[in-house]
């Protein structure tokens, strides 16, 4: 009996302390405003005083916030808010209006699979394309027209876009892909040297499904960008079994394919030959080049090096 009485007394003491703490917190206008929006009694709300205080502070920050860069909350772009469901109160982080806009604007990114591609390329946008360099204007015009025609169902050939380092080849095509992704077009952007390395690792490991998935995502992609072809170390396997197979399938199925390189077509053929004085190697390299010519329009772009 003594233990029961002691438990009752402790519960009363706890309830009293909770009530005192709650009433003290209600003196703060931010706290008072927030609890007024929650359809629960004070007896229930006082159990959550500490959480409501944290939430009220973040809620107030959001009311006066000018943008994501000015966010003062613990989780950038989110507000810790009370959620009442079926009479039960819980707290969760909810995206603010600025974060929601970013999430909506970048929703298209789920349509683009990328392999070892920097953030700048993943987020490339048509509106951010640098247009002051006249040497880029013909390619920009071509890309804008391609977007227009693709939306009409006129896919056509892609580009084999080669030129000097840092002139923005990858960014231009990635911006085009991202623009089409907004219309639900599924695409893949792959940095070729690193892709080959990871593909080889998965092939040599026991994770055979991983190899197949990585290979098939590129092979069957509705729209594909192979970035920096010619920068890889060439082997017979990477050339004939990987690149050759992918290009052959895409050529047969008429799947739009884009390639960027620092090498022109002739230089790429020499690169793919591995041993230039071996006739067999030259023939195999020539087959790859013919597939590229079937899939793409050979285009050169010499522009300012924006990576200086």
Secondary structure, 3 states (H helix, E strand, C coil): CHHHHHHHHHHHHHHHHHHHHHHHHCCCHHHHHHHCCCCCCHHHHHHHHHHHHHHHHHHHHHHHCCCHHHCCCCCCCEEEEEEEECCEEEEEEEECHHHHHHHHHCHHHHHEEEECCCHHHHCCCHHHCCCCCHHHHHHHHHHHHHHHHHHCCCCCCEEEEECCCCCCHHHHHHHHHHHHHCCCCCEEEEEHHHHHHHHHHHHHCCCHHHHHHHHHHHHCCCEEEEECCCCCCCCHHHHHHHHHHHHHHHHHHCCEEEEEECCCHHHHHHHHCCCCCCHHHHHHHHHHHHHHHHHEEEEECCCCCCCC
